[in-house]
Amino acid sequence: MGKKLKAIFCRSAAIALVFVFMLIPAACGSPTTGTVVEMRLFQYMPAFLTIDVGTKVTWKNTEDIAHWVTSDIGLFDSGRIDPGDSYSYTFNISGTYRYRSTNEAGMTGTIFVQ
């Protein structure tokens, strides 16, 4: 009986994990007509964002050093964004878009466009 109960528990836990990972993109951002991503504490906040096609995303640098917003596939590149400045891009095609700051190796983000 113990092995059967353990197997049921493991399957239930696996199903729950799959469900949670399916919800992460939706929970990290909500579709809007315009969205702001802050550059703060050497991170993009939020780092994961779900938006509708046609949504303009604005990255706002709230730190005291310059950052960049560069698409991993070359779709957009903000150039240098000084403290207090911002950069915007409108996503007109659905897909998953990863981006990074060229001066901070661990500063990355992902936008899910639906």
HELIX and SHEET records of a PDB file:
HELIX    1   1 GLY A    2  ALA A   27  1                                  26    
SHEET    1   A 4 GLN A  43  MET A  45  0                                        
SHEET    2   A 4 GLY A  34  ARG A  40 -1                                        
SHEET    3   A 4 THR A  55  ASN A  61  1                                        
SHEET    4   A 4 SER A  86  PHE A  91 -1                                        
SHEET    1   B 4 PHE A  48  ILE A  51  0                                        
SHEET    2   B 4 GLU A 104  VAL A 113  1                                        
SHEET    3   B 4 GLY A  95  SER A 101 -1                                        
SHEET    4   B 4 THR A  70  SER A  71 -1                                        
END                                                                             
